[in-house]
Amino acid sequence: MYIINMGFMLRGVWAMVKGFLDEKTTKKITVMGSDFKERLCDVIDKDKLPEFLGGTCTCADAGGDCLTANKGPWSDYEIIKTGGIRKKDSGDH
């Protein structure tokens, strides 16, 4: 999970709250400040990331609004059919 553009006060709250969470959980959460755009593009392809988050996606194929587009792995029939496990191509090793 990525929490982006978190303000100073919420960072303080997060510092206190994460002490009560399991370490495995906190390792899965990344908190980013105002420099989030470049860092997000390091982990998410720019064509999958909306423009307002630093990417190039405009969701033109879904009405042009990334906030209301129903795009994501929950819409991929192959992922749903396999229970969230993508099968490797037969040529992959």
CORTARA-V170656 format. One record per residue. N is the residue number from 1. RES is the residue in one small letter. OMEGA is omega as a letter, one per 20 degrees, with the letter a starting at -180 (* if undefined). D_CENTER is the distance of its C-alpha to the mean C-alpha in Angstrom with 1 decimal. Layout:
n = (N:N)
res = (RES:RES)
omega = (OMEGA:OMEGA)
d_center = (D_CENTER:D_CENTER)
This chain:
n = (1:2:3:4:5:6:7:8:9:10:11:12:13:14:15:16:17:18:19:20:21:22:23:24:25:26:27:28:29:30:31:32:33:34:35:36:37:38:39:40:41:42:43:44:45:46:47:48:49:50:51:52:53:54:55:56:57:58:59:60:61:62:63:64:65:66:67:68:69:70:71:72:73:74:75:76:77:78:79:80:81:82:83:84:85:86:87:88:89:90:91:92:93)
res = (m:y:i:i:n:m:g:f:m:l:r:g:v:w:a:m:v:k:g:f:l:d:e:k:t:t:k:k:i:t:v:m:g:s:d:f:k:e:r:l:c:d:v:i:d:k:d:k:l:p:e:f:l:g:g:t:c:t:c:a:d:a:g:g:d:c:l:t:a:n:k:g:p:w:s:d:y:e:i:i:k:t:g:g:i:r:k:k:d:s:g:d:h)
omega = (r:r:a:r:a:a:a:a:a:r:r:r:r:a:r:a:a:r:r:a:r:a:r:r:a:r:a:a:r:r:a:r:a:r:a:a:a:a:r:a:r:a:a:r:a:a:r:a:r:a:a:r:r:a:a:a:r:a:r:r:a:r:r:r:a:a:a:r:a:a:r:a:r:r:a:a:a:r:a:a:a:r:r:a:r:r:r:r:a:r:a:r:*)
d_center = (6.3:6.1:9.1:10.2:13.8:15.3:19.0:21.8:22.9:19.6:19.3:22.7:21.8:18.8:21.3:23.6:21.4:19.7:23.3:23.7:20.7:21.0:20.1:18.0:15.8:15.6:14.7:11.4:10.6:10.3:11.9:12.3:15.2:16.2:15.7:11.8:12.0:13.5:11.5:8.1:10.3:11.4:8.4:7.1:10.3:11.7:12.9:9.6:8.5:10.9:13.9:13.7:10.6:12.6:12.1:14.8:13.7:16.2:15.9:19.6:20.0:18.7:20.9:19.4:17.1:13.3:13.3:15.7:14.9:14.5:12.4:10.2:11.4:13.5:15.6:16.4:19.9:20.0:17.1:18.7:22.2:21.5:19.8:16.4:18.1:18.3:21.8:22.6:24.9:28.5:28.7:25.9:27.3)
